[in-house]
């Protein structure tokens, strides 16, 4: 019975992604080069502008300057951006 109550509470608190649309547009409409990222592989913390950029792709790849593992991938298509940040333990975005 407790599992059912917990499930109902989770359902009541859940919203779709539209609930965070304002926050998402605020986050990605800012200067990103000074935002910190921590590499999942080696723990090196770097500003995004300090990562190694590879731009000969249909987007770009940012790699850790210490271990050279991929931190962030962005693919740009005519109608969308695809973001893969699984190489970052976190991205620190300072609120203005």
N, C-alpha and C positions, 0 to 999 in steps of 0.2 A: 504494500500500500504506500509506503514511503517513496518508492521509486516513481509511482504514478503522480504523487503530489509534487515531487521534484521536477518531473517532466512537464507538468502543467505550469509550474512557476517559470521554468525556462521558456516555454512557449509564450507566456504572457510578457516576459521581458524582451523577447526577440523582435527585432525590426528588420526590414530589408535594407539594402545598401543605400537607398535614397535618404535614409535618416542621417547619414554622415556626408552627404554631398557637399555641404558647405565647408566642412572641415577638410575634405579631400581637395577641394579647389583652393582653399587657403594654403594647404601644405605645399602643393605643387606649383603655386604661383609665387614662388619666392626664390631668392638667390640660393642656389644649392651648393656652389663650390666651396663655401665655408662650413657646410654641414659635416659633422663627423660621422664616420662609419667605422665599425670594428669588423675586421676580417674573421669569419668563422674558423678558418683553417689555422691561423697563427696568432690571433688576438691583437694584431697591430691595429692601432687606431690612427686614422688619417682623415684629413679633410677630403671631401669629394674631389676637390681640385688637385689634390696631391696624389690621387690614384693614377695608375697608368691607363691611358685612354687608347683604344684601338677603334678607329673610325672608318676603316675600309670595309664596312658591312652595311646592310640595310638598316642601320641604327648605330649603336656603339656598344663596346664592352669596356668596363672598367676593372682593372686588376689591382691587387694588393702590391704596393711597391716592395714589400719585404719578401713574400713567398710566391708572388706572381699568380696566385689563384684568382679566379673570377669572383668579384664582389657584386657587380651589378651588370645586367644586360638590359638594353632597351632596343627593341625592334620597332621601326616606324613603317607603317603601311599607309596607303592612301586614305584609309578611313579609321585607323586606330594606332595606338601606342601599346606595345606589350612590354611589361616590366617584370624582370626576374631578379629579385634581390635576395635569393636564398644564400648567397655567399656572404651576406652581411649579417652579423649577429644582431645589429641594430643600425638604424640611421638616426642621428640626433638632429632635429630640425628646431632651431631657435625661433620662438614666437616673436614677432615684431610688435 
